Structures are given as structure tokens and as C-alpha cells.
Amino acid sequence: MTEYAVKDNPANPGQIDKASKRRMDCIDCHNRPTHIYVAPDLSVDRSISGQAIDPTLPYISSRACRC
């Protein structure tokens, strides 16, 4: 588990104990319009083109992109 805290105004242990806590999810990072997100099918196609994924693997594109 990774815990995050504000560096310039850290909470003391008592404040941390009393504060509500939640698990971060993908929306915490992937919610900004400026955040570049590449769709899985395009990412796989680029990886195949760049030889990061072996293009000779049978049905690799369709199997990798079961979204």
C-alpha cells in the first residue's frame, strides 16, 4: 500500500486517524482532459508496428484487444 501526503502542510497522526480514507481508483488519475489516454486497440496496433509485440503471433490483435 502507498500512502500520499501533502509535503508543505503534513497532517499529524491524530488528524490522519480521524480523517476519512478511501482507496484510489483509475478516475483519480484518468479524469483530466489533458491526460493523454491511448485506446487499447490503438496501443496494441502501435506496439505491433513497433515490434514491441511479435506480429507473427496468431490473432494477436484481436486477442489483445478484447475490450
DRENTORKOL-3810 file (N, C-alpha, C; in nm, 4 decimals):
REM DRENTORKOL-3810
@n.u->0.0848; n.v->-0.1160; n.w->0.0000; ca.u->0.0000; ca.v->0.0000; ca.w->0.0000; c.u->0.0900; c.v->0.1231; c.w->0.0000
@n.u->0.0490; n.v->0.2252; n.w->-0.0739; ca.u->0.1207; ca.v->0.3527; ca.w->-0.0784; c.u->0.0305; c.v->0.4601; c.w->-0.0221
@n.u->0.0823; n.v->0.5370; n.w->0.0696; ca.u->0.0062; ca.v->0.6483; ca.w->0.1261; c.u->0.0647; c.v->0.7786; c.w->0.0739
@n.u->-0.0232; n.v->0.8727; n.w->0.0418; ca.u->0.0186; ca.v->1.0019; ca.w->-0.0108; c.u->-0.0146; c.v->1.1102; c.w->0.0909
@n.u->0.0723; n.v->1.2105; n.w->0.1000; ca.u->0.0516; ca.v->1.3207; ca.w->0.1945; c.u->0.1014; c.v->1.4503; c.w->0.1328
@n.u->0.0482; n.v->1.5609; n.w->0.1815; ca.u->0.0915; ca.v->1.6925; ca.w->0.1380; c.u->0.2244; c.v->1.7235; c.w->0.2055
@n.u->0.3252; n.v->1.7629; n.w->0.1273; ca.u->0.4585; ca.v->1.7873; ca.w->0.1835; c.u->0.4656; c.v->1.9170; c.w->0.2638
@n.u->0.4029; n.v->2.0243; n.w->0.2143; ca.u->0.4205; ca.v->2.1538; ca.w->0.2788; c.u->0.3257; c.v->2.1777; c.w->0.3963
@n.u->0.2304; n.v->2.0901; n.w->0.4178; ca.u->0.1391; ca.v->2.1038; ca.w->0.5323; c.u->0.0941; c.v->1.9644; c.w->0.5773
@n.u->0.1876; n.v->1.8833; n.w->0.6267; ca.u->0.1528; ca.v->1.7446; ca.w->0.6619; c.u->0.0574; c.v->1.7378; c.w->0.7814
@n.u->-0.0275; n.v->1.6367; n.w->0.7784; ca.u->-0.1191; ca.v->1.6135; ca.w->0.8898; c.u->-0.0455; c.v->1.5386; c.w->1.0002
@n.u->-0.0907; n.v->1.5606; n.w->1.1227; ca.u->-0.0292; ca.v->1.4862; ca.w->1.2327; c.u->-0.1011; c.v->1.3512; c.w->1.2452
@n.u->-0.0440; n.v->1.2567; n.w->1.3169; ca.u->-0.1037; ca.v->1.1225; ca.w->1.3271; c.u->-0.2489; c.v->1.1231; c.w->1.3761
@n.u->-0.2853; n.v->1.2133; n.w->1.4670; ca.u->-0.4227; ca.v->1.2204; ca.w->1.5157; c.u->-0.5194; c.v->1.2618; c.w->1.4059
@n.u->-0.4777; n.v->1.3580; n.w->1.3246; ca.u->-0.5613; ca.v->1.4004; ca.w->1.2124; c.u->-0.5777; c.v->1.2874; c.w->1.1107
@n.u->-0.4722; n.v->1.2155; n.w->1.0883; ca.u->-0.4779; ca.v->1.1038; ca.w->0.9931; c.u->-0.5727; c.v->0.9962; c.w->1.0432
@n.u->-0.5654; n.v->0.9644; n.w->1.1726; ca.u->-0.6539; ca.v->0.8623; ca.w->1.2295; c.u->-0.8010; c.v->0.9007; c.w->1.2168
@n.u->-0.8321; n.v->1.0296; n.w->1.2339; ca.u->-0.9709; ca.v->1.0757; ca.w->1.2301; c.u->-1.0245; c.v->1.0988; c.w->1.0881
@n.u->-0.9352; n.v->1.1180; n.w->0.9939; ca.u->-0.9768; ca.v->1.1511; ca.w->0.8571; c.u->-1.0403; c.v->1.0314; c.w->0.7869
@n.u->-1.1339; n.v->1.0608; n.w->0.6969; ca.u->-1.1927; ca.v->0.9527; ca.w->0.6167; c.u->-1.0882; c.v->0.9078; c.w->0.5139
@n.u->-1.0888; n.v->0.7815; n.w->0.4842; ca.u->-0.9917; ca.v->0.7239; ca.w->0.3921; c.u->-1.0657; c.v->0.6501; c.w->0.2823
@n.u->-1.0041; n.v->0.6454; n.w->0.1671; ca.u->-1.0611; ca.v->0.5700; ca.w->0.0574; c.u->-0.9491; c.v->0.5185; c.w->-0.0316
@n.u->-0.9781; n.v->0.4162; n.w->-0.1053; ca.u->-0.8815; ca.v->0.3590; ca.w->-0.1989; c.u->-0.8885; c.v->0.4382; c.w->-0.3294
@n.u->-0.7730; n.v->0.4771; n.w->-0.3805; ca.u->-0.7693; ca.v->0.5470; ca.w->-0.5088; c.u->-0.8131; c.v->0.4513; c.w->-0.6190
@n.u->-0.8763; n.v->0.5068; n.w->-0.7208; ca.u->-0.9106; ca.v->0.4263; ca.w->-0.8370; c.u->-0.8632; c.v->0.4966; c.w->-0.9631
@n.u->-0.8925; n.v->0.4411; n.w->-1.0783; ca.u->-0.8402; ca.v->0.4970; ca.w->-1.2037; c.u->-0.8902; c.v->0.6377; c.w->-1.2322
@n.u->-1.0077; n.v->0.6744; n.w->-1.1830; ca.u->-1.0623; ca.v->0.8078; ca.w->-1.2074; c.u->-0.9766; c.v->0.9154; c.w->-1.1400
@n.u->-0.9053; n.v->0.8821; n.w->-1.0352; ca.u->-0.8187; ca.v->0.9800; ca.w->-0.9697; c.u->-0.7104; c.v->1.0330; c.w->-1.0646
@n.u->-0.6630; n.v->0.9510; n.w->-1.1536; ca.u->-0.5591; ca.v->0.9944; ca.w->-1.2475; c.u->-0.6136; c.v->1.0186; c.w->-1.3879
@n.u->-0.7104; n.v->0.9408; n.w->-1.4287; ca.u->-0.7599; ca.v->0.9456; ca.w->-1.5665; c.u->-0.8883; c.v->1.0254; c.w->-1.5776
@n.u->-0.8875; n.v->1.1466; n.w->-1.5246; ca.u->-1.0102; ca.v->1.2269; ca.w->-1.5292; c.u->-0.9893; c.v->1.3629; c.w->-1.5935
@n.u->-0.8668; n.v->1.3933; n.w->-1.6296; ca.u->-0.8372; ca.v->1.5251; ca.w->-1.6841; c.u->-0.8361; c.v->1.5208; c.w->-1.8362
@n.u->-0.8962; n.v->1.6206; n.w->-1.9029; ca.u->-0.8953; ca.v->1.6198; ca.w->-2.0486; c.u->-0.7559; c.v->1.6321; c.w->-2.1081
@n.u->-0.6603; n.v->1.6831; n.w->-2.0322; ca.u->-0.5241; ca.v->1.6961; ca.w->-2.0833; c.u->-0.4444; c.v->1.5678; c.w->-2.0663
@n.u->-0.4988; n.v->1.4735; n.w->-1.9936; ca.u->-0.4279; ca.v->1.3472; ca.w->-1.9748; c.u->-0.4453; c.v->1.2643; c.w->-2.1010
@n.u->-0.3352; n.v->1.2285; n.w->-2.1643; ca.u->-0.3416; ca.v->1.1541; ca.w->-2.2900; c.u->-0.3623; c.v->1.0066; c.w->-2.2588
@n.u->-0.4699; n.v->0.9538; n.w->-2.3108; ca.u->-0.5032; ca.v->0.8131; ca.w->-2.2924; c.u->-0.5137; c.v->0.7499; c.w->-2.4301
@n.u->-0.4371; n.v->0.6473; n.w->-2.4545; ca.u->-0.4412; ca.v->0.5780; ca.w->-2.5827; c.u->-0.5324; c.v->0.4576; c.w->-2.5683
@n.u->-0.6297; n.v->0.4484; n.w->-2.6570; ca.u->-0.7239; ca.v->0.3355; ca.w->-2.6547; c.u->-0.6472; c.v->0.2045; c.w->-2.6709
@n.u->-0.6952; n.v->0.0971; n.w->-2.6074; ca.u->-0.6228; ca.v->-0.0298; ca.w->-2.6115; c.u->-0.5952; c.v->-0.0802; c.w->-2.7532
@n.u->-0.6924; n.v->-0.0691; n.w->-2.8429; ca.u->-0.6702; ca.v->-0.1214; ca.w->-2.9780; c.u->-0.5610; c.v->-0.0431; c.w->-3.0513
@n.u->-0.5579; n.v->0.0885; n.w->-3.0351; ca.u->-0.4540; ca.v->0.1695; ca.w->-3.0980; c.u->-0.3177; c.v->0.1413; c.w->-3.0346
@n.u->-0.3160; n.v->0.1238; n.w->-2.9048; ca.u->-0.1912; ca.v->0.0929; ca.w->-2.8350; c.u->-0.1334; c.v->-0.0401; c.w->-2.8835
@n.u->-0.2186; n.v->-0.1398; n.w->-2.9001; ca.u->-0.1729; ca.v->-0.2707; ca.w->-2.9485; c.u->-0.1235; c.v->-0.2584; c.w->-3.0922
@n.u->-0.1979; n.v->-0.1869; n.w->-3.1763; ca.u->-0.1553; ca.v->-0.1685; ca.w->-3.3152; c.u->-0.0182; c.v->-0.1011; c.w->-3.3223
@n.u->0.0020; n.v->0.0016; n.w->-3.2416; ca.u->0.1310; ca.v->0.0711; ca.w->-3.2397; c.u->0.2420; c.v->-0.0216; c.w->-3.1909
@n.u->0.2112; n.v->-0.1023; n.w->-3.0915; ca.u->0.3115; ca.v->-0.1944; ca.w->-3.0371; c.u->0.3488; c.v->-0.3011; c.w->-3.1389
@n.u->0.2518; n.v->-0.3470; n.w->-3.2153; ca.u->0.2802; ca.v->-0.4447; ca.w->-3.3210; c.u->0.3653; c.v->-0.3789; c.w->-3.4293
@n.u->0.3282; n.v->-0.2576; n.w->-3.4690; ca.u->0.4043; ca.v->-0.1861; ca.w->-3.5726; c.u->0.5475; c.v->-0.1584; c.w->-3.5282
@n.u->0.5658; n.v->-0.1290; n.w->-3.4018; ca.u->0.6988; ca.v->-0.1003; ca.w->-3.3484; c.u->0.7764; c.v->-0.2228; c.w->-3.3061
@n.u->0.7230; n.v->-0.3400; n.w->-3.3319; ca.u->0.7869; ca.v->-0.4680; ca.w->-3.2991; c.u->0.7985; c.v->-0.4939; c.w->-3.1492
@n.u->0.7226; n.v->-0.4205; n.w->-3.0662; ca.u->0.7217; ca.v->-0.4481; ca.w->-2.9222; c.u->0.6372; c.v->-0.5716; c.w->-2.8941
@n.u->0.5436; n.v->-0.5997; n.w->-2.9840; ca.u->0.4646; ca.v->-0.7229; ca.w->-2.9801; c.u->0.4936; c.v->-0.7967; c.w->-3.1092
@n.u->0.5224; n.v->-0.9219; n.w->-3.1005; ca.u->0.5555; ca.v->-1.0036; ca.w->-3.2175; c.u->0.4357; c.v->-1.0124; c.w->-3.3132
@n.u->0.4462; n.v->-0.9557; n.w->-3.4325; ca.u->0.3334; ca.v->-0.9562; ca.w->-3.5258; c.u->0.3033; c.v->-1.0933; c.w->-3.5854
@n.u->0.3919; n.v->-1.1905; n.w->-3.5650; ca.u->0.3653; ca.v->-1.3241; ca.w->-3.6188; c.u->0.2774; c.v->-1.4084; c.w->-3.5267
@n.u->0.2477; n.v->-1.3587; n.w->-3.4080; ca.u->0.1607; ca.v->-1.4334; ca.w->-3.3176; c.u->0.0204; c.v->-1.4388; c.w->-3.3772
@n.u->-0.0366; n.v->-1.5572; n.w->-3.3881; ca.u->-0.1693; ca.v->-1.5701; ca.w->-3.4487; c.u->-0.2763; c.v->-1.4916; c.w->-3.3705
@n.u->-0.3540; n.v->-1.4136; n.w->-3.4411; ca.u->-0.4683; ca.v->-1.3405; ca.w->-3.3867; c.u->-0.4309; c.v->-1.2469; c.w->-3.2710
@n.u->-0.3058; n.v->-1.1987; n.w->-3.2674; ca.u->-0.2610; ca.v->-1.1200; ca.w->-3.1529; c.u->-0.3437; c.v->-0.9928; c.w->-3.1346
@n.u->-0.3784; n.v->-0.9265; n.w->-3.2426; ca.u->-0.4530; ca.v->-0.8015; ca.w->-3.2307; c.u->-0.5914; c.v->-0.8254; c.w->-3.1714
@n.u->-0.6626; n.v->-0.9225; n.w->-3.2225; ca.u->-0.7988; ca.v->-0.9469; ca.w->-3.1726; c.u->-0.7985; c.v->-1.0032; c.w->-3.0302
@n.u->-0.7000; n.v->-1.0832; n.w->-2.9978; ca.u->-0.6940; ca.v->-1.1396; ca.w->-2.8624; c.u->-0.6475; c.v->-1.0376; c.w->-2.7594
@n.u->-0.5595; n.v->-0.9474; n.w->-2.8002; ca.u->-0.5091; ca.v->-0.8461; ca.w->-2.7073; c.u->-0.6120; c.v->-0.7382; c.w->-2.6822
@n.u->-0.7032; n.v->-0.7183; n.w->-2.7745; ca.u->-0.7999; ca.v->-0.6080; ca.w->-2.7644; c.u->-0.9397; c.v->-0.6548; c.w->-2.7292
@n.u->-0.9521; n.v->-0.7535; n.w->-2.6487; ca.u->-1.0862; ca.v->-0.7967; ca.w->-2.6039; c.u->-1.1353; c.v->-0.6989; c.w->-2.4985
@n.u->-1.1840; n.v->-0.5839; n.w->-2.5453; ca.u->-1.2277; ca.v->-0.4776; ca.w->-2.4556; c.u->-1.3785; c.v->-0.4714; c.w->-2.4522
END
